[in-house]
């Protein structure tokens, strides 16, 4: 657990999960004055009713009850912050529009920066708190008032990929008490504090929180009703099949393409919304080596402009790191991988790592074969 030497007034984001519940307990035990806050987000009203209560999603009856019980046990106030309207406007709508345009957006990046941490820090300051604490698995190191964002000790639970958009000002006000712990240690603390959960049935929040399914296809079908079928083509423009609508496919996808009569597996390489065409290629031919990204964010230092620097990157939250050379001009970043890579898609985030430190990141705008 991260040490905090001075007693503070801390606002704790209490989703009702095990992680945030343990954070609240440990901070109270350490002598800090704790105030809890739980926020409500938009959930898909068109989703099947039974699916809306799945225990794997946040903001359901189980997590709400747990947050209330933990606040009661600790004797702390629990505020409710309604973020439904802005979450729909700033997270869900851009997600739908991105898929409509043929992109593969990552809504959690902007949600963390603008909606969750943005509004939570506003409330923290309004309530006169010194810090905001959450159950994220990441670490913040303060070196002479420069805040460095590091990966969590528990690599399997690390959430640093989603946090590269946080600013120095935001990082200066945030605590991640679980960043130095293994998940099993957190479960042990939950038992110690009698946090209510069933070890057998407990499932952690996973996937995107605003629809109940594991993959977005069914959600997108409910909200993009004007998608039309079109050609699936090889790069030489040979038509090999028909797709159901561009929003319902992802770069790197192999299964579910509905292409018959071919003996070799094919992967989606790119999508063209302007011609309503999906392109596929055989294994290996779909690898890409260069990409361009925009909307750059830097955390504690900025690589020199127009100079090459070797870094590692992730293009998926829990994907492997891949090494290569970065160059940027202040507006765009250009990254060349040492080896070709599958699944690079416009709209995704590329996050840069130097050792355990997150340097920054950006939104992939295009790639080069």
C-alpha positions as YAML, in Angstrom:
chain: A
units: angstrom
residues:
- id: 1
  name: UNK
  ca: [0.00, 0.00, 0.00]
- id: 2
  name: UNK
  ca: [1.27, 3.45, -0.93]
- id: 3
  name: UNK
  ca: [2.36, 5.39, 2.20]
- id: 4
  name: UNK
  ca: [0.78, 8.77, 2.98]
- id: 5
  name: UNK
  ca: [2.49, 10.48, 5.88]
- id: 6
  name: UNK
  ca: [0.02, 13.27, 6.58]
- id: 7
  name: UNK
  ca: [-3.63, 12.98, 7.52]
- id: 8
  name: UNK
  ca: [-5.74, 14.14, 4.61]
- id: 9
  name: UNK
  ca: [-9.33, 14.67, 3.59]
- id: 10
  name: UNK
  ca: [-9.85, 12.24, 0.71]
- id: 11
  name: UNK
  ca: [-12.72, 11.75, -1.71]
- id: 12
  name: UNK
  ca: [-12.94, 8.07, -2.66]
- id: 13
  name: UNK
  ca: [-14.66, 6.99, -5.87]
- id: 14
  name: UNK
  ca: [-16.73, 4.03, -4.68]
- id: 15
  name: UNK
  ca: [-18.08, 2.02, -7.59]
- id: 16
  name: UNK
  ca: [-19.07, -0.79, -5.24]
- id: 17
  name: UNK
  ca: [-16.37, -3.08, -6.55]
- id: 18
  name: UNK
  ca: [-13.91, -4.87, -4.29]
- id: 19
  name: UNK
  ca: [-11.06, -2.55, -5.27]
- id: 20
  name: UNK
  ca: [-12.67, 0.77, -4.38]
- id: 21
  name: UNK
  ca: [-14.19, -0.74, -1.24]
- id: 22
  name: UNK
  ca: [-10.72, -1.80, -0.05]
- id: 23
  name: UNK
  ca: [-9.36, 1.67, -0.87]
- id: 24
  name: UNK
  ca: [-11.99, 3.29, 1.36]
- id: 25
  name: UNK
  ca: [-11.23, 0.91, 4.24]
- id: 26
  name: UNK
  ca: [-7.46, 1.31, 4.05]
- id: 27
  name: UNK
  ca: [-7.62, 5.10, 3.97]
- id: 28
  name: UNK
  ca: [-9.96, 5.22, 6.97]
- id: 29
  name: UNK
  ca: [-7.72, 2.75, 8.81]
- id: 30
  name: UNK
  ca: [-4.71, 4.98, 8.06]
- id: 31
  name: UNK
  ca: [-6.42, 7.89, 9.80]
- id: 32
  name: UNK
  ca: [-7.63, 9.92, 6.83]
- id: 33
  name: UNK
  ca: [-10.98, 11.68, 6.70]
- id: 34
  name: UNK
  ca: [-12.83, 9.91, 3.91]
- id: 35
  name: UNK
  ca: [-15.86, 10.92, 1.89]
- id: 36
  name: UNK
  ca: [-17.32, 8.51, -0.64]
- id: 37
  name: UNK
  ca: [-18.83, 9.23, -4.04]
- id: 38
  name: UNK
  ca: [-20.65, 6.92, -6.40]
- id: 39
  name: UNK
  ca: [-21.56, 8.05, -9.89]
- id: 40
  name: UNK
  ca: [-24.35, 6.96, -12.17]
- id: 41
  name: UNK
  ca: [-23.60, 6.48, -15.85]
- id: 42
  name: UNK
  ca: [-25.74, 5.93, -18.93]
- id: 43
  name: UNK
  ca: [-26.65, 2.32, -19.69]
- id: 44
  name: UNK
  ca: [-28.30, 1.08, -22.84]
- id: 45
  name: UNK
  ca: [-32.11, 1.32, -22.45]
- id: 46
  name: UNK
  ca: [-32.54, -0.87, -25.55]
- id: 47
  name: UNK
  ca: [-30.57, -3.77, -24.08]
- id: 48
  name: UNK
  ca: [-32.41, -6.99, -23.15]
- id: 49
  name: UNK
  ca: [-33.80, -6.47, -19.61]
- id: 50
  name: UNK
  ca: [-32.17, -9.55, -18.11]
- id: 51
  name: UNK
  ca: [-28.79, -8.59, -19.53]
- id: 52
  name: UNK
  ca: [-28.87, -5.24, -17.76]
- id: 53
  name: UNK
  ca: [-28.32, -6.84, -14.36]
- id: 54
  name: UNK
  ca: [-25.27, -8.92, -15.23]
- id: 55
  name: UNK
  ca: [-22.80, -8.96, -12.30]
- id: 56
  name: UNK
  ca: [-19.83, -8.39, -14.62]
- id: 57
  name: UNK
  ca: [-20.89, -4.79, -15.28]
- id: 58
  name: UNK
  ca: [-20.53, -1.80, -12.99]
- id: 59
  name: UNK
  ca: [-23.43, 0.27, -11.65]
- id: 60
  name: UNK
  ca: [-25.71, -2.71, -11.07]
- id: 61
  name: UNK
  ca: [-27.78, -3.62, -8.01]
- id: 62
  name: UNK
  ca: [-24.97, -5.66, -6.43]
- id: 63
  name: UNK
  ca: [-22.33, -2.95, -6.67]
- id: 64
  name: UNK
  ca: [-24.72, -0.23, -5.51]
- id: 65
  name: UNK
  ca: [-25.62, -2.30, -2.45]
- id: 66
  name: UNK
  ca: [-21.96, -2.98, -1.68]
- id: 67
  name: UNK
  ca: [-21.00, 0.70, -1.92]
- id: 68
  name: UNK
  ca: [-23.84, 1.63, 0.42]
- id: 69
  name: UNK
  ca: [-22.89, -1.11, 2.88]
- id: 70
  name: UNK
  ca: [-19.20, -0.15, 2.95]
- id: 71
  name: UNK
  ca: [-20.07, 3.52, 3.52]
- id: 72
  name: UNK
  ca: [-22.41, 2.51, 6.33]
- id: 73
  name: UNK
  ca: [-19.80, 0.22, 7.93]
- id: 74
  name: UNK
  ca: [-17.19, 2.99, 7.81]
- id: 75
  name: UNK
  ca: [-19.59, 5.72, 8.93]
- id: 76
  name: UNK
  ca: [-18.76, 7.94, 5.97]
- id: 77
  name: UNK
  ca: [-20.94, 10.07, 3.72]
- id: 78
  name: UNK
  ca: [-21.62, 8.69, 0.24]
- id: 79
  name: UNK
  ca: [-22.48, 11.26, -2.41]
- id: 80
  name: UNK
  ca: [-24.22, 10.37, -5.67]
- id: 81
  name: UNK
  ca: [-22.88, 12.11, -8.78]
- id: 82
  name: UNK
  ca: [-25.18, 11.89, -11.82]
- id: 83
  name: UNK
  ca: [-23.00, 11.72, -14.94]
- id: 84
  name: UNK
  ca: [-25.59, 10.09, -17.18]
- id: 85
  name: UNK
  ca: [-26.17, 13.00, -19.55]
- id: 86
  name: UNK
  ca: [-22.54, 13.92, -20.16]
- id: 87
  name: UNK
  ca: [-21.47, 10.27, -20.33]
- id: 88
  name: UNK
  ca: [-23.98, 9.71, -23.13]
- id: 89
  name: UNK
  ca: [-22.89, 12.91, -24.90]
- id: 90
  name: UNK
  ca: [-19.12, 12.68, -24.46]
- id: 91
  name: UNK
  ca: [-18.51, 8.92, -24.41]
- id: 92
  name: UNK
  ca: [-21.34, 6.88, -25.91]
- id: 93
  name: UNK
  ca: [-22.27, 9.11, -28.85]
- id: 94
  name: UNK
  ca: [-18.66, 9.48, -30.10]
- id: 95
  name: UNK
  ca: [-18.26, 5.70, -29.72]
- id: 96
  name: UNK
  ca: [-21.26, 5.06, -31.97]
- id: 97
  name: UNK
  ca: [-20.20, 7.71, -34.47]
- id: 98
  name: UNK
  ca: [-16.64, 6.32, -34.59]
- id: 99
  name: UNK
  ca: [-17.90, 2.87, -35.54]
- id: 100
  name: UNK
  ca: [-20.25, 4.43, -38.08]
- id: 101
  name: UNK
  ca: [-17.20, 6.01, -39.76]
- id: 102
  name: UNK
  ca: [-15.30, 2.72, -39.80]
- id: 103
  name: UNK
  ca: [-13.09, 3.42, -36.79]
- id: 104
  name: UNK
  ca: [-12.46, 1.34, -33.67]
- id: 105
  name: UNK
  ca: [-12.77, 3.90, -30.86]
- id: 106
  name: UNK
  ca: [-11.66, 3.40, -27.27]
- id: 107
  name: UNK
  ca: [-14.22, 5.24, -25.14]
- id: 108
  name: UNK
  ca: [-12.51, 4.55, -21.80]
- id: 109
  name: UNK
  ca: [-9.64, 6.96, -22.56]
- id: 110
  name: UNK
  ca: [-11.79, 10.07, -22.90]
- id: 111
  name: UNK
  ca: [-14.17, 8.90, -20.18]
- id: 112
  name: UNK
  ca: [-11.36, 8.72, -17.63]
- id: 113
  name: UNK
  ca: [-9.86, 12.06, -18.57]
- id: 114
  name: UNK
  ca: [-12.95, 14.22, -19.07]
- id: 115
  name: UNK
  ca: [-15.92, 12.56, -17.40]
- id: 116
  name: UNK
  ca: [-14.77, 10.49, -14.44]
- id: 117
  name: UNK
  ca: [-11.60, 12.22, -13.26]
- id: 118
  name: UNK
  ca: [-12.73, 15.58, -14.59]
- id: 119
  name: UNK
  ca: [-15.98, 15.67, -12.64]
- id: 120
  name: UNK
  ca: [-14.64, 13.79, -9.62]
- id: 121
  name: UNK
  ca: [-11.83, 16.30, -9.16]
- id: 122
  name: UNK
  ca: [-14.39, 19.13, -9.42]
- id: 123
  name: UNK
  ca: [-16.37, 17.49, -6.60]
- id: 124
  name: UNK
  ca: [-13.19, 16.84, -4.61]
- id: 125
  name: UNK
  ca: [-12.36, 20.56, -4.68]
- id: 126
  name: UNK
  ca: [-15.96, 21.58, -3.95]
- id: 127
  name: UNK
  ca: [-15.96, 19.40, -0.81]
- id: 128
  name: UNK
  ca: [-12.59, 20.78, 0.32]
- id: 129
  name: UNK
  ca: [-10.74, 17.47, -0.04]
- id: 130
  name: UNK
  ca: [-6.98, 17.22, -0.49]
- id: 131
  name: UNK
  ca: [-6.98, 14.22, -2.82]
- id: 132
  name: UNK
  ca: [-9.14, 11.95, -4.94]
- id: 133
  name: UNK
  ca: [-8.54, 8.20, -4.51]
- id: 134
  name: UNK
  ca: [-9.71, 5.46, -6.87]
- id: 135
  name: UNK
  ca: [-9.25, 1.72, -7.18]
- id: 136
  name: UNK
  ca: [-7.28, 1.90, -10.42]
- id: 137
  name: UNK
  ca: [-4.21, -0.31, -10.76]
- id: 138
  name: UNK
  ca: [-1.47, 2.18, -11.63]
- id: 139
  name: UNK
  ca: [1.15, 4.19, -9.76]
- id: 140
  name: UNK
  ca: [1.96, 7.89, -9.51]
- id: 141
  name: UNK
  ca: [5.44, 9.03, -8.49]
- id: 142
  name: UNK
  ca: [6.08, 12.67, -7.54]
- id: 143
  name: UNK
  ca: [9.63, 13.84, -8.25]
- id: 144
  name: UNK
  ca: [10.08, 17.52, -7.42]
- id: 145
  name: UNK
  ca: [6.48, 18.31, -8.36]
- id: 146
  name: UNK
  ca: [6.68, 16.43, -11.65]
- id: 147
  name: UNK
  ca: [4.21, 13.56, -11.64]
- id: 148
  name: UNK
  ca: [5.16, 10.32, -13.39]
- id: 149
  name: UNK
  ca: [2.56, 7.68, -14.26]
- id: 150
  name: UNK
  ca: [3.83, 4.12, -13.87]
- id: 151
  name: UNK
  ca: [2.42, 0.69, -14.52]
- id: 152
  name: UNK
  ca: [0.91, -1.21, -11.60]
- id: 153
  name: UNK
  ca: [2.97, -3.85, -9.83]
- id: 154
  name: UNK
  ca: [0.34, -6.41, -10.80]
- id: 155
  name: UNK
  ca: [0.82, -6.59, -14.56]
- id: 156
  name: UNK
  ca: [-2.36, -8.58, -15.12]
- id: 157
  name: UNK
  ca: [-4.49, -5.87, -13.49]
- id: 158
  name: UNK
  ca: [-2.54, -2.86, -14.78]
- id: 159
  name: UNK
  ca: [-4.82, -0.06, -16.08]
- id: 160
  name: UNK
  ca: [-2.20, 2.49, -17.09]
- id: 161
  name: UNK
  ca: [-3.19, 2.19, -20.77]
- id: 162
  name: UNK
  ca: [-6.47, 3.93, -20.02]
- id: 163
  name: UNK
  ca: [-4.85, 6.75, -18.04]
- id: 164
  name: UNK
  ca: [-2.32, 8.23, -20.46]
- id: 165
  name: UNK
  ca: [-4.64, 11.20, -21.04]
- id: 166
  name: UNK
  ca: [-4.43, 12.46, -17.45]
- id: 167
  name: UNK
  ca: [-2.72, 15.83, -17.05]
- id: 168
  name: UNK
  ca: [-0.06, 16.88, -14.56]
- id: 169
  name: UNK
  ca: [-2.70, 18.88, -12.68]
- id: 170
  name: UNK
  ca: [-4.99, 15.87, -12.46]
- id: 171
  name: UNK
  ca: [-2.20, 13.50, -11.40]
- id: 172
  name: UNK
  ca: [-1.18, 15.91, -8.63]
- id: 173
  name: UNK
  ca: [-4.61, 15.42, -7.03]
- id: 174
  name: UNK
  ca: [-5.01, 11.65, -7.44]
- id: 175
  name: UNK
  ca: [-4.11, 8.66, -5.29]
- id: 176
  name: UNK
  ca: [-3.94, 5.09, -6.61]
- id: 177
  name: UNK
  ca: [-3.52, 3.12, -3.35]
- id: 178
  name: UNK
  ca: [-3.70, -0.28, -5.06]
- id: 179
  name: UNK
  ca: [-0.97, 0.31, -7.63]
- id: 180
  name: UNK
  ca: [1.72, -1.37, -5.53]
- id: 181
  name: UNK
  ca: [-0.42, -4.40, -4.58]
- id: 182
  name: UNK
  ca: [-1.12, -7.74, -6.18]
- id: 183
  name: UNK
  ca: [-4.78, -8.55, -6.70]
- id: 184
  name: UNK
  ca: [-4.60, -11.43, -4.24]
- id: 185
  name: UNK
  ca: [-3.42, -8.96, -1.59]
- id: 186
  name: UNK
  ca: [-6.48, -6.85, -2.30]
- id: 187
  name: UNK
  ca: [-8.76, -9.88, -1.87]
- id: 188
  name: UNK
  ca: [-7.00, -10.61, 1.43]
- id: 189
  name: UNK
  ca: [-7.68, -7.05, 2.57]
- id: 190
  name: UNK
  ca: [-11.32, -7.40, 1.53]
- id: 191
  name: UNK
  ca: [-11.61, -10.41, 3.82]
- id: 192
  name: UNK
  ca: [-9.87, -8.54, 6.62]
- id: 193
  name: UNK
  ca: [-12.31, -5.63, 6.34]
- id: 194
  name: UNK
  ca: [-15.35, -7.90, 5.86]
- id: 195
  name: UNK
  ca: [-16.18, -6.32, 2.54]
- id: 196
  name: UNK
  ca: [-19.31, -8.20, 1.41]
- id: 197
  name: UNK
  ca: [-18.73, -10.45, -1.58]
- id: 198
  name: UNK
  ca: [-19.14, -14.09, -2.52]
- id: 199
  name: UNK
  ca: [-15.81, -15.61, -3.56]
- id: 200
  name: UNK
  ca: [-17.54, -18.20, -5.73]
- id: 201
  name: UNK
  ca: [-19.86, -15.92, -7.69]
- id: 202
  name: UNK
  ca: [-17.89, -12.65, -7.63]
- id: 203
  name: UNK
  ca: [-16.92, -11.41, -11.08]
- id: 204
  name: UNK
  ca: [-15.04, -8.23, -11.71]
- id: 205
  name: UNK
  ca: [-16.32, -5.46, -13.93]
- id: 206
  name: UNK
  ca: [-15.03, -6.04, -17.43]
- id: 207
  name: UNK
  ca: [-15.47, -4.89, -21.01]
- id: 208
  name: UNK
  ca: [-17.29, -1.64, -21.78]
- id: 209
  name: UNK
  ca: [-19.72, -0.63, -19.06]
- id: 210
  name: UNK
  ca: [-22.59, 0.87, -21.06]
- id: 211
  name: UNK
  ca: [-23.84, -2.32, -22.74]
- id: 212
  name: UNK
  ca: [-24.20, -5.79, -21.25]
- id: 213
  name: UNK
  ca: [-22.66, -7.91, -24.02]
- id: 214
  name: UNK
  ca: [-18.96, -8.80, -24.13]
- id: 215
  name: UNK
  ca: [-18.54, -7.53, -27.71]
- id: 216
  name: UNK
  ca: [-20.07, -4.32, -29.12]
- id: 217
  name: UNK
  ca: [-21.78, -5.80, -32.20]
- id: 218
  name: UNK
  ca: [-25.25, -6.24, -30.69]
- id: 219
  name: UNK
  ca: [-25.10, -2.81, -29.07]
- id: 220
  name: UNK
  ca: [-24.12, -1.23, -32.37]
- id: 221
  name: UNK
  ca: [-26.94, -3.03, -34.19]
- id: 222
  name: UNK
  ca: [-29.39, -1.52, -31.72]
- id: 223
  name: UNK
  ca: [-28.10, 2.02, -32.29]
- id: 224
  name: UNK
  ca: [-26.91, 2.02, -35.90]
- id: 225
  name: UNK
  ca: [-29.95, 0.96, -37.84]
- id: 226
  name: UNK
  ca: [-28.99, 2.41, -41.21]
- id: 227
  name: UNK
  ca: [-25.89, 0.28, -41.86]
- id: 228
  name: UNK
  ca: [-26.09, -1.46, -45.24]
- id: 229
  name: UNK
  ca: [-24.42, -4.58, -46.66]
- id: 230
  name: UNK
  ca: [-21.46, -4.18, -48.98]
- id: 231
  name: UNK
  ca: [-18.54, -5.94, -50.61]
- id: 232
  name: UNK
  ca: [-15.76, -7.82, -48.86]
- id: 233
  name: UNK
  ca: [-12.76, -7.56, -51.17]
- id: 234
  name: UNK
  ca: [-9.15, -8.65, -51.41]
- id: 235
  name: UNK
  ca: [-6.59, -5.89, -51.86]
- id: 236
  name: UNK
  ca: [-6.64, -6.55, -55.62]
- id: 237
  name: UNK
  ca: [-10.37, -5.64, -55.51]
- id: 238
  name: UNK
  ca: [-11.57, -9.23, -56.05]
- id: 239
  name: UNK
  ca: [-14.97, -9.59, -54.35]
- id: 240
  name: UNK
  ca: [-14.96, -12.58, -51.97]
- id: 241
  name: UNK
  ca: [-18.08, -11.97, -49.91]
- id: 242
  name: UNK
  ca: [-20.70, -9.59, -48.53]
- id: 243
  name: UNK
  ca: [-20.57, -7.87, -45.15]
- id: 244
  name: UNK
  ca: [-23.57, -6.96, -42.93]
- id: 245
  name: UNK
  ca: [-22.49, -3.37, -42.35]
- id: 246
  name: UNK
  ca: [-19.10, -1.73, -41.75]
- id: 247
  name: UNK
  ca: [-19.71, -0.88, -38.06]
- id: 248
  name: UNK
  ca: [-20.07, -4.54, -37.17]
- id: 249
  name: UNK
  ca: [-16.49, -5.59, -38.06]
- id: 250
  name: UNK
  ca: [-13.10, -4.87, -36.52]
- id: 251
  name: UNK
  ca: [-9.59, -4.70, -37.94]
- id: 252
  name: UNK
  ca: [-7.86, -8.06, -37.42]
- id: 253
  name: UNK
  ca: [-11.13, -9.99, -37.25]
- id: 254
  name: UNK
  ca: [-11.05, -13.50, -38.75]
- id: 255
  name: UNK
  ca: [-14.17, -15.28, -37.51]
- id: 256
  name: UNK
  ca: [-17.70, -14.42, -38.54]
- id: 257
  name: UNK
  ca: [-16.83, -12.97, -41.93]
- id: 258
  name: UNK
  ca: [-19.18, -15.32, -43.75]
- id: 259
  name: UNK
  ca: [-16.71, -16.00, -46.56]
- id: 260
  name: UNK
  ca: [-17.16, -19.47, -47.99]
- id: 261
  name: UNK
  ca: [-15.27, -21.52, -50.55]
- id: 262
  name: UNK
  ca: [-11.77, -20.42, -49.51]
- id: 263
  name: UNK
  ca: [-9.27, -22.76, -47.86]
- id: 264
  name: UNK
  ca: [-7.06, -20.06, -46.29]
- id: 265
  name: UNK
  ca: [-8.07, -17.89, -43.31]
- id: 266
  name: UNK
  ca: [-8.62, -14.21, -44.10]
- id: 267
  name: UNK
  ca: [-8.35, -11.24, -41.75]
- id: 268
  name: UNK
  ca: [-9.97, -7.81, -41.95]
- id: 269
  name: UNK
  ca: [-7.25, -5.32, -42.89]
- id: 270
  name: UNK
  ca: [-9.16, -2.08, -43.40]
- id: 271
  name: UNK
  ca: [-12.62, -0.58, -43.75]
- id: 272
  name: UNK
  ca: [-13.70, 2.14, -46.18]
- id: 273
  name: UNK
  ca: [-16.89, 3.83, -45.10]
- id: 274
  name: UNK
  ca: [-16.93, 6.02, -48.23]
- id: 275
  name: UNK
  ca: [-17.30, 2.98, -50.50]
- id: 276
  name: UNK
  ca: [-18.92, 0.69, -47.89]
- id: 277
  name: UNK
  ca: [-16.14, -1.85, -48.46]
- id: 278
  name: UNK
  ca: [-14.24, -4.16, -46.14]
- id: 279
  name: UNK
  ca: [-10.84, -5.45, -47.24]
- id: 280
  name: UNK
  ca: [-9.34, -8.76, -46.14]
- id: 281
  name: UNK
  ca: [-6.00, -10.49, -46.61]
- id: 282
  name: UNK
  ca: [-4.47, -13.83, -45.76]
- id: 283
  name: UNK
  ca: [-2.42, -14.46, -42.63]
- id: 284
  name: UNK
  ca: [0.76, -12.36, -42.67]
- id: 285
  name: UNK
  ca: [-0.31, -10.16, -45.57]
- id: 286
  name: UNK
  ca: [-2.45, -8.15, -43.13]
- id: 287
  name: UNK
  ca: [0.50, -7.10, -40.95]
- id: 288
  name: UNK
  ca: [1.36, -3.40, -40.77]
- id: 289
  name: UNK
  ca: [4.58, -1.73, -39.73]
- id: 290
  name: UNK
  ca: [3.84, 2.03, -39.65]
- id: 291
  name: UNK
  ca: [1.12, 4.13, -38.11]
- id: 292
  name: UNK
  ca: [0.23, 7.78, -37.61]
- id: 293
  name: UNK
  ca: [-1.55, 9.11, -34.51]
- id: 294
  name: UNK
  ca: [-3.08, 12.44, -33.53]
- id: 295
  name: UNK
  ca: [-4.47, 14.09, -30.37]
- id: 296
  name: UNK
  ca: [-1.13, 13.57, -28.63]
- id: 297
  name: UNK
  ca: [-0.88, 13.60, -24.85]
- id: 298
  name: UNK
  ca: [2.38, 13.69, -22.91]
- id: 299
  name: UNK
  ca: [2.62, 13.08, -19.17]
- id: 300
  name: UNK
  ca: [5.87, 14.10, -17.49]
- id: 301
  name: UNK
  ca: [8.22, 14.72, -20.43]
- id: 302
  name: UNK
  ca: [8.00, 15.26, -24.18]
- id: 303
  name: UNK
  ca: [10.35, 13.49, -26.61]
- id: 304
  name: UNK
  ca: [12.29, 15.92, -28.77]
- id: 305
  name: UNK
  ca: [10.44, 16.93, -31.92]
- id: 306
  name: UNK
  ca: [11.47, 15.37, -35.22]
- id: 307
  name: UNK
  ca: [14.00, 13.08, -33.52]
- id: 308
  name: UNK
  ca: [13.69, 9.32, -33.32]
- id: 309
  name: UNK
  ca: [13.50, 7.56, -29.98]
- id: 310
  name: UNK
  ca: [13.05, 3.86, -29.32]
- id: 311
  name: UNK
  ca: [10.05, 3.07, -27.13]
- id: 312
  name: UNK
  ca: [7.58, 0.28, -26.52]
- id: 313
  name: UNK
  ca: [3.87, 0.66, -27.18]
- id: 314
  name: UNK
  ca: [0.54, -1.00, -26.64]
- id: 315
  name: UNK
  ca: [-2.33, -0.66, -29.07]
- id: 316
  name: UNK
  ca: [-4.68, -2.71, -26.86]
- id: 317
  name: UNK
  ca: [-5.21, -2.29, -23.12]
- id: 318
  name: UNK
  ca: [-3.83, -5.71, -22.18]
- id: 319
  name: UNK
  ca: [-2.00, -6.54, -25.37]
- id: 320
  name: UNK
  ca: [1.69, -7.28, -25.51]
- id: 321
  name: UNK
  ca: [4.16, -4.44, -25.75]
- id: 322
  name: UNK
  ca: [5.76, -3.90, -29.14]
- id: 323
  name: UNK
  ca: [8.99, -2.03, -29.71]
- id: 324
  name: UNK
  ca: [9.78, 0.45, -32.44]
- id: 325
  name: UNK
  ca: [10.83, 4.00, -33.26]
- id: 326
  name: UNK
  ca: [8.82, 7.10, -32.41]
- id: 327
  name: UNK
  ca: [9.01, 10.46, -34.15]
- id: 328
  name: UNK
  ca: [6.58, 13.35, -33.68]
- id: 329
  name: UNK
  ca: [6.19, 16.89, -34.95]
- id: 330
  name: UNK
  ca: [4.09, 18.19, -32.08]
- id: 331
  name: UNK
  ca: [0.80, 17.48, -33.83]
- id: 332
  name: UNK
  ca: [1.20, 13.94, -35.14]
- id: 333
  name: UNK
  ca: [3.22, 10.96, -34.03]
- id: 334
  name: UNK
  ca: [4.78, 8.50, -36.44]
- id: 335
  name: UNK
  ca: [5.61, 5.05, -35.11]
- id: 336
  name: UNK
  ca: [7.44, 2.29, -36.97]
- id: 337
  name: UNK
  ca: [7.29, -1.17, -35.42]
- id: 338
  name: UNK
  ca: [10.33, -3.40, -35.47]
- id: 339
  name: UNK
  ca: [8.04, -6.19, -36.67]
- id: 340
  name: UNK
  ca: [4.77, -6.13, -38.58]
- id: 341
  name: UNK
  ca: [1.67, -6.19, -36.42]
- id: 342
  name: UNK
  ca: [-1.95, -7.30, -36.86]
- id: 343
  name: UNK
  ca: [-4.97, -5.39, -35.61]
- id: 344
  name: UNK
  ca: [-3.86, -1.75, -35.89]
- id: 345
  name: UNK
  ca: [-7.06, 0.24, -36.36]
- id: 346
  name: UNK
  ca: [-7.90, 3.93, -36.72]
- id: 347
  name: UNK
  ca: [-9.63, 5.18, -33.58]
- id: 348
  name: UNK
  ca: [-7.63, 2.99, -31.21]
- id: 349
  name: UNK
  ca: [-5.16, 4.46, -28.76]
- id: 350
  name: UNK
  ca: [-1.43, 3.91, -29.01]
- id: 351
  name: UNK
  ca: [0.21, 4.24, -25.59]
- id: 352
  name: UNK
  ca: [3.96, 4.77, -25.21]
- id: 353
  name: UNK
  ca: [6.10, 3.14, -22.51]
- id: 354
  name: UNK
  ca: [9.67, 3.78, -21.37]
- id: 355
  name: UNK
  ca: [10.38, 0.99, -18.93]
- id: 356
  name: UNK
  ca: [7.55, 1.10, -16.38]
- id: 357
  name: UNK
  ca: [6.72, 4.73, -17.14]
- id: 358
  name: UNK
  ca: [3.91, 5.80, -19.43]
- id: 359
  name: UNK
  ca: [5.25, 8.56, -21.65]
- id: 360
  name: UNK
  ca: [1.98, 9.47, -23.35]
- id: 361
  name: UNK
  ca: [-0.12, 8.41, -26.27]
- id: 362
  name: UNK
  ca: [-2.46, 9.37, -29.07]
- id: 363
  name: UNK
  ca: [-5.32, 8.24, -31.27]
- id: 364
  name: UNK
  ca: [-4.41, 6.21, -34.34]
- id: 365
  name: UNK
  ca: [-5.60, 8.03, -37.45]
- id: 366
  name: UNK
  ca: [-4.13, 5.84, -40.18]
- id: 367
  name: UNK
  ca: [-1.64, 3.09, -40.88]
- id: 368
  name: UNK
  ca: [0.66, 2.17, -43.72]
- id: 369
  name: UNK
  ca: [1.02, -1.38, -45.04]
...
